[in-house]
Each structure stands twice: as C-alpha cells, then as structure tokens.
Amino acid sequence: MKGQLPNRILITGASSGLGAALARHYAAPGLTLLLWGRDRQRLDAVAASCRGAGAEVAVRSLDLSDSAAAIAAIEQDDDASAIDLALFVAGRGDTRAPGDLVEDAAQVARLGLVNFVAAAALAAAMGDRMARRGGGRIVLVGSAAGFHALPFAAAYAGSKAGIAHFAQALRLGLKQYGVGVTLVSPGFIDTPGGPEAAGSRPFALQSSDAAARIARAAARGRAHAIFPWPFIVMRWVDRLLPPALRDRLLLALTPPGD
C-alpha cells in the first residue's frame, strides 16, 4: 500500500494518547476510522472530534487482554469492509514498584498479554486477510525500550522486544503477498500510557508529533522507524558496548529507591 491512500483504517488504543493522536491525524472526509479503546467515554470524545474533521467513525470498547474476543472483533470489522491500514497502538507501560525486588508477577502477565500477545495475534489475523486479497499495511508500535534490558521495567522492555522481533518476521513472511509491515520504535511520548519511570523524560515528543512521524513511515513503506534520533544513537551504543559495561550502565539507570 506504499504511496496509496488508505480508505479504511483501524487504530487500537484510540481512546487516549498516541492512538487518539493518530485518529485525529488521519481524520478527513472520505476516510473511515475504526477506533478501538478501553475507555468508552474518552473513545466517544475522540470519535466526535474525528467526525468533526469529516471522517466516518465506528468505535469498539474492549479489553485486548481477551485475545479471543479481540480476534473475533477484527474479523467482524474486516468482514464488514476490507481494512486497508491497521495500526496496533494499544499498550501498557509500568515499572517495578519501589521496594519490590522483582516486578509483580501479575503485572508481568498483564503487560505481556496487551503489549505482545494481543498485538501479535491481531496483526497475524489481519495479515492473513490482507495477504489473501493481495495488499494492505500493518503498523506495530513498539518502543525504543525494547532494545535495552531495563532492570526496572523488564516486562515493558521484554514485551516490546518481543513485538519488534515479531514485526520483523511478519514483514518478511507477508512481503511476497504485497502486504507491508512497519515497526515503529519511539522514545518517550508525552502520553499517560508510557512507563512510569522516575525522573525526567529526555527528548519526549508530543503525541501529535509522534503520530505524524508514524503516518509518514507507514505512507513511505518503511520497515522500521526509530525516533527521535538520539534513540537511534542509544541503540547502537547498547549494541557496541562490552557486556560488562552495558550491564553497569543499565543498572546505573535504575531510578533511586529501587
């Protein structure tokens, strides 16, 4: 779908933050937006603003941790009319609680289900359907944190690392069928959904800026977009450092009180 304007767009996590910003970015006459989110009141508010911009909008309020229900929902939405562009944005961020030796097991399970299992399962379901009709694009939102073994956010970093590898594998598998897959790995975004690490959030982007960058990456058919640029540098530094030095650096990043 490189260079082609989509007509029917699915966005998960659209009730707030980056997902809401993407919905508003794409909203325009002639487009249909399928907006999914957990908070129905916020989702309806986002939908209203998108309708005000001229888009046709349908909403779904659901919990993506119920993967069977989510897969059934995406199949139903695609059966109604083919989805051209699917952006899997929904995710949760959290860190190890102060005083805990290891992240809470229930938190690890929750982040794994939403950040990896649900996103991967929905992308697979959508990828199969797009491949059978010979076109479409899938966008999976990872995180720059997925490239670093953060001891205070192991579940978040681990789940985002998983989705990064899945996106790359899915892209290779679907390329021959005319379906594109874009992985985006942003740094900090000023949204309520980011990991709650203590301290400042260097190089943080506004959600509207991040949404515009993601839309450009998808339109250009990019395989992977990392932004802003300092996070590209940090990824290479992490790769090139000797393991012992990397470990010391990651431990030094752990917020005070942990």
N, C-alpha and C positions, 0 to 999 in steps of 0.2 A: 504493500500500500504506500510505498515511498513516492512522495510527490503528489499523492492523490488525497483529496479532502474527504474525511470520513463523514458519513451521514448519520450513523447511529453509534453512540459512544456509551460504554459502561464505565462507571467510576465507583469503586468501593471506597469506603471510608469518607464519604462525601458530606457527612454531617458537620465536619469542622476541619480546621487546619488545612493541610496540603490538599486533601481531597476536595474540600469546599472551594479552595482557590482554583483548582483545576476545573471544577464545574463552571465557575464564573468565567474562567479564561476561555473555555470552549463555547459558552452560551452565545448563540447567534441564530438569526432566522434561518430556517431550513434544516436545522440540526435537531436530532432527538437525543436527549440525555437520559440515561438510566442511572439513577443515583441511589446507591445503597449506603446505609449507615445504621448505627445502633440507636441513636437519639432521634426519635421521630420528630420532636418539636424543632430541633435545630435543622434536621433534614428538610422539613417543610419550609423553613425560612430560606434555606439555600435554594430550594426549588423555586420559590416565589421570585427570588432575585434573578434566577436564570430565565424564568418565563418572562420577566420584565424586559430581558435582553432579546426576546423573540424566539427563544428555543422552546421546543416541545419537551416536556419533562414527565417522567414516571419515577416514582420512588418506591423503595422497599426498605422496611425496617427489620433487620435480622441480625442475629449473633453468628459471626463466622466461625466460632468455635464448634458449632454444629455443622460439620462439613457435609453431611448427607443432605441436610436442608439447603445448604448453600449451593451444592451441585445441582440439586433439583431446580432451584430458583434460576440459575444461569441457563439451564437447558430450556426452561419455560420462557425466559426473556428472549433467547435466541430463536426459539420456535416461532414466536410472535412476529419477528422480523430479524434478519441477519444482523449481528453486531459487527461493525467494521473495525472498531478500535476498543480494546478493553484495557483499562488502567487499574491494576491491582495495588491500591494505595493503602488500604486499611492495615493498621499495625498498632502494636502497643510497645511502649518503652518503659523500662523501670530498671532500678539498680538494687544492689544488695542493701538491705536495711541497716542503718547504723547499729552496731553491736552484734549483728549476726556474723557468724564465722563463714557461712556459705549462704548463697541465695536460697530463699524459701522454696521448697520443692514444688508447691502449688503454683508459685509464680513462674518457675521454670516451665512447668507444663502449660500454663496459660499463654506465655509468650511463644512457646514452640508451636502451639496449635494455631494461633492467629497469624504470627509473622511468617511461619514456614508452611505448616500443613495446609491451612486453608488457601493461602495464596498459590501454592504449588498445585493443589488439587483443582482449583478453579482455572488456573492457567492451562492445565492439561486438558480439562473438559473443553475449554474454549479453543485451544489449539487443535484438537481433533476435529471440531466442527469447521473451523476456518480452513484446515488442510483439505477437507472433503470438498469444499467449494472453491479452493484454489486461491485464497487471498485473505488478507487481514493483518492486523498488527496487535501484539500484546506488549504491554509495558508493565514491568515488575519493579516496584520501588523497594530497593534495598537500603543500604546505609554505608557511609564511609567506615562506620564502626565495625562492619563485617570483615574488614581487612586486618583488624587488630584484636588480640586476645586480651580484652579488658577484664581484669580480675574483679572489678566492682560491678560489671554488667555482663557477666558471662552468658546469661540466657539471651539477652538482647543481641550481643555481638555474634553469638553462635547461631541464632536463628537467622540473622541477616547474612551471615557467611553461607548458610545452607541455601538461602534463596538465590544468592549470587551464583553459586555453582549450578543450581537447578536451571536458572535462566540461561546460562551459557550452554548447557546441554540441550535444553528445549530449543534454543535458537538453531543449533546445528541439526537437530532432528527435523525441524519444520522448514528449514531453508529450501529444500528441494520441492516443497509444495507451494511455494510462493507466499508463505506466512513469515512475517518479520517479528522478532522478539528484541525488545530494548530493555536493558537493565540500567536503572539509574541509581547511583550511589551518592546521595547528597551528604554534605556535612550537617552542621547544626541549622535547623529551621525554627523560626520563632512560632511554634505551634504548641498547644497543650499536650500533644501526643509524644513528644520527644523524651528520651531517657532523662530522668531527673537527677543527673549528676550534680553534685555541689559545685559552686564556683561559677566562673564566667563561661560564656559560650562563644569562643572566638570565631570570627568570620561568619557569624549567624546571618542567614538570609531571611528576608520577609517571604511569607508563603506565596505571595503573588509573583515574586521574582523567581522562586524555585519552580512554580507552576509553568511560567513562560519558558524556562530552560528545558523542562521536561517535554513540553509540547514541541519545542524546536527539535529536540533529539529524536522524538518519535517521527516527526514530519520528514526529517532528513534520513531516516532509516538507520540511525546509529545503533551499533550493537551494545555499546556501553558508554554512559556519560557519568563522569565524576565531577562534582563541583561543590564549592568554588575551588580554584586552582590550588590553594595551599594543601588541600586534602589529597591531591594527586602527588604532591611532593612527599607528604607524610606516608603515603602508601609505599613509595619507592624507598624511603628511609627505613621503614619497617622491614622491607624485603632484604635490604643490603646490610643491615646491622648484624654483627655476630650474635648468635642466640643468647649468650650470657648478658651482653649489653642490652639487647632488646628486652629481656626479662626485667632487668634493673630499671629501665626506662618506664615500662608498663606499670611496675609496682610503684614507681615514684608518682605516677598519675592518679593513683588511688586517692579519693577525697579524704581530708582529715576526719578523724573519728571512726574510720573503718579499721 
